[in-house]
Amino acid sequence: MNMPKRDTHTDRLRAATEAQEANRRRFASLPRPGDPALEARLAEQKAVAEAREARQAERSAQLAAEAEARAEQARRDAAEAARLAAEAAEAKRLLARDAAEAQRLLAVEAAEREGLAVLRQEESKARSLSTAADQKAARDARYAARKARQR
């Protein structure tokens, strides 16, 4: 970097002194503790911070209440789901019982039909035997009558 030709040791000392003096003026103009303007500004900042904390606490309480409401709703939903599941299980049990009863009735009905079929078959056999016996008796009677006529 090129240095200006007139930059001498004295110039540098003067510039440093001016910079120090400017810093002193700047810091001297800052408010000191106990200054009413500083106290007012600190009080305002404290009030803003307290208001912010109050809003945050209120928001936290609101969020906690909302979370509790959601948890309560979840508990109610779970209870409703459990109740519906119990109703479904009871309905399933009743349907199974009704199906078993229907199966039993169908089996009884089938057995009755089978029993009736066996009875009809036996009646048919008995009728056919009876008819065969009647026919034999009639035949025997004709035979005996023929024999009796021949004698």
C-alpha positions in Angstrom: 0.0 0.0 0.0 1.3 3.4 -0.9 1.7 5.8 2.0 1.2 9.4 1.5 4.5 11.3 1.5 3.4 13.7 4.2 2.6 10.9 6.7 5.2 11.4 9.3 5.6 10.2 12.8 4.0 13.4 14.1 1.0 13.0 11.8 0.5 9.5 13.0 0.7 10.5 16.6 -1.8 13.4 16.0 -4.2 11.0 14.2 -4.0 8.5 17.1 -4.6 11.3 19.7 -7.6 12.5 17.7 -9.0 9.0 17.5 -8.6 8.5 21.3 -10.3 11.9 21.9 -13.2 10.9 19.6 -13.6 7.7 21.6 -13.6 9.6 24.9 -16.2 12.0 23.6 -18.4 9.1 22.4 -18.2 7.3 25.7 -18.6 10.4 27.7 -21.9 11.1 25.9 -23.3 7.7 27.0 -25.7 7.8 29.9 -24.3 6.9 33.3 -25.9 4.7 35.9 -28.5 6.7 37.8 -29.3 8.8 34.7 -33.1 9.3 34.5 -33.2 8.6 30.7 -31.2 5.4 31.3 -33.4 4.3 34.2 -36.5 5.0 32.1 -35.1 3.0 29.1 -34.2 0.1 31.5 -37.6 0.2 33.1 -39.2 0.1 29.6 -37.1 -2.8 28.6 -37.9 -4.6 31.8 -41.6 -4.0 31.3 -41.4 -5.3 27.7 -39.5 -8.4 28.9 -42.1 -9.0 31.7 -44.9 -8.6 29.1 -43.1 -11.1 26.8 -42.8 -13.6 29.6 -46.4 -13.2 30.6 -47.5 -13.8 26.9 -45.2 -16.8 26.8 -46.6 -18.2 30.0 -50.2 -17.5 28.7 -49.3 -19.3 25.5 -47.8 -22.2 27.3 -50.9 -22.5 29.5 -53.1 -22.3 26.4 -51.0 -25.0 24.6 -51.1 -27.2 27.7 -54.9 -26.8 27.9 -55.2 -27.7 24.2 -53.0 -30.7 24.7 -55.1 -31.8 27.6 -58.3 -31.3 25.5 -56.7 -33.4 22.7 -55.7 -36.1 25.2 -59.2 -36.1 26.7 -60.7 -36.4 23.2 -58.3 -39.3 22.4 -59.4 -41.0 25.7 -63.1 -40.5 24.7 -62.3 -41.8 21.2 -60.5 -44.9 22.6 -63.4 -45.6 25.0 -65.9 -45.3 22.0 -63.7 -47.6 19.9 -63.6 -50.1 22.8 -67.3 -49.9 23.2 -67.9 -50.5 19.5 -65.4 -53.4 19.5 -67.3 -54.9 22.4 -70.6 -54.5 20.5 -69.1 -56.0 17.4 -67.8 -59.0 19.5 -71.2 -59.5 21.1 -72.9 -59.3 17.6 -70.3 -61.8 16.3 -71.0 -64.1 19.3 -74.8 -63.8 18.7 -74.4 -64.5 15.0 -72.2 -67.6 15.8 -74.8 -68.8 18.3 -77.6 -68.2 15.7 -75.7 -70.0 13.1 -75.1 -73.0 15.4 -78.8 -73.1 16.3 -79.7 -73.0 12.6 -77.2 -75.8 11.9 -78.7 -77.8 14.7 -82.3 -77.2 13.4 -81.2 -78.2 9.9 -79.6 -81.4 11.3 -82.8 -82.1 13.3 -84.9 -81.4 10.2 -82.6 -83.6 8.1 -82.8 -86.4 10.7 -86.6 -86.1 10.7 -86.8 -86.2 6.9 -84.5 -89.2 7.0 -86.6 -90.8 9.7 -89.7 -90.1 7.7 -88.1 -91.6 4.7 -87.2 -94.7 6.7 -90.8 -94.9 8.0 -92.2 -94.5 4.6 -89.9 -97.2 3.3 -90.8 -99.5 6.2 -94.5 -98.7 5.6 -94.0 -99.5 1.9 -92.3 -102.7 2.8 -95.1 -103.6 5.2 -97.7 -102.8 2.6 -96.0 -104.8 0.0 -95.6 -107.7 2.4 -99.2 -107.3 3.4 -100.2 -107.2 -0.2 -98.1 -110.2 -0.9 -99.6 -112.0 2.1 -103.1 -111.1 0.9 -102.3 -112.2 -2.6 -100.9 -115.5 -1.2 -104.0 -116.0 0.9 -106.2 -115.3 -2.1 -104.2 -117.7 -4.1 -104.3 -120.3 -1.4 -108.0 -119.8 -1.1 -108.5 -120.3 -4.8 -106.3 -123.4 -4.7 -108.2 -124.8 -1.8 -111.5 -124.0 -3.5 -110.3 -125.8 -6.7 -109.2 -128.8 -4.6 -112.5 -128.8 -2.8 -114.4 -128.7 -6.1 -112.3 -131.6 -7.4 -113.2 -133.8 -4.5 
